[in-house]
Amino acid sequence: MLSYDNAVAVNGQTPASPTNISGARTAVPTTSPKVTRVPVPAVSGTSDVHGQAMNGVQTNGQVAPVEHHIWLVTGPAGCGKSTVAKYLAVSLNLPYIEGDEYHPKANVEKMSNGIPLTDADRWDWLTLLREESLRLINAGHAGVVLTCSALKKKYRDVIRVAPYFVPNLHLHFIYLSAPEEVLLRRVAARPNHFMPPSMVASQLSILEPPSEQEVDVISIDVTRPIEQVEAEALDRVLRTMDRVRQ
């Protein structure tokens, strides 16, 4: 078992390949009438189950490598991670991973009782989310949309290892920010969720907002109406994809 106090290698040596995941849960979004799907090319590899080519995009007689993306929507409880992530997944026609569904039972019980998770509690969870994202991409998807609070930089660094394992894979964080009073109000209004409002303060106490040095982060203010937040998130995602293709 590694410790969060050990640095995660994201430069220099290539870490070992992640273990395979069996029986992982994947929530695939359904089509929303208010969203226009954006065509996304298949991931490079062999071929998908429908026999479609997955080796690249044909441009001027040459095959260009397909770019793959992990869009990790992050932020403390109540910031709207699931809402924004589901919108992006449907818009981009990508699979969606709800990070809360991958917590082990012990973590859920602790949070339900208002007990903050430790670094050790989060380590296997973060690794599982990274590996499940890679599994979906290797299965033939051009990318994935994932939710995870990723409150500390070292938590985000666990996911940052992912591009080592897939050619042309790009990882992006979409950080949703809001004042504590907004987060508390939203968490209190959520029915049947395991996390009580008291957990907001504990999350904010350890929160390390992304710094300017974390150049893979898109920051979005979520105090506005959700339609504006979703529109900005999708616009910035599409512009980021355009820059990567150039």
Summary of the structure (lengths in Angstrom):
residues: 246
radius of gyration: 18.0
end to end distance: 40.4
largest distance: 59.9
contacts: 697
relative contact order: 0.19
helix: 38%
strand: 15%
